[in-house]
Amino acid sequence: MFETASVKALIFDANSGRPQLTREIRRLERDILRMGALVERSFRLSHQALFARDLIAAEELPRIDKQIDRFYKQIESDCTAIMTLQAPVAQDLRCLSAFMQLVRDLERIGDYAKDIAEIAIKIFPYPPHSSLPEIALMSHHAQAMLATSLVALADLDEVSGRSVKQMDDTVDDAYEYLYQTLAYQKDVPGIVEPILLLVLVIRYLERMADHATNIGQRVAYIVTGQRG
């Protein structure tokens, strides 16, 4: 799993004579990695809440989501302040701009994790659905994508960052298959609510995977200056 660590090579040689800017960017790095660790934890707890029917895990999500939101607002504010007051060089501007975008991706993943935990509470009274094992695999794969993107960020690894996009195909395929499966079951007489809730779950997982892909792409942009 992802652990807080130093991001290598974020402080470019052009900043060697600007210790205050160096310190501020390094502090910013640490905050982003801590935020990433919280988002990973929230994703794991949402998985546990839904697939292990662990309501205690579900109840923990709102508290973690508040911490994630605080990090997001502070990091965005710090990036803006550095860009406005410190006159960073072009490479640092690229890095700070990408940071502001990727923390938004992290914040959205945290929001979806909280949403899944809320669904876990709503769906708890119903018997486990037959599609849950396949949805759990989809969730595991999306979590692996998030972990890969965060390791890519910690190492500033362009190759790992771009590899997340390739991993996204598996999640997209799972979404299409599960959507068709669940949509068909809506026509079966019986209780519709758990099916509708699971449709929301797979949509959230698909979006979480997209945001993980975005993070990987932003890491590649930090390293190369090229988008896409």
Secondary structure as UniProt FT lines:
FT   TURN            8..9
FT   HELIX           13..15
FT   TURN            16..17
FT   HELIX           19..51
FT   HELIX           55..85
FT   HELIX           90..123
FT   TURN            124..125
FT   TURN            130..131
FT   HELIX           132..155
FT   HELIX           158..185
FT   TURN            186..187
FT   HELIX           193..224
//
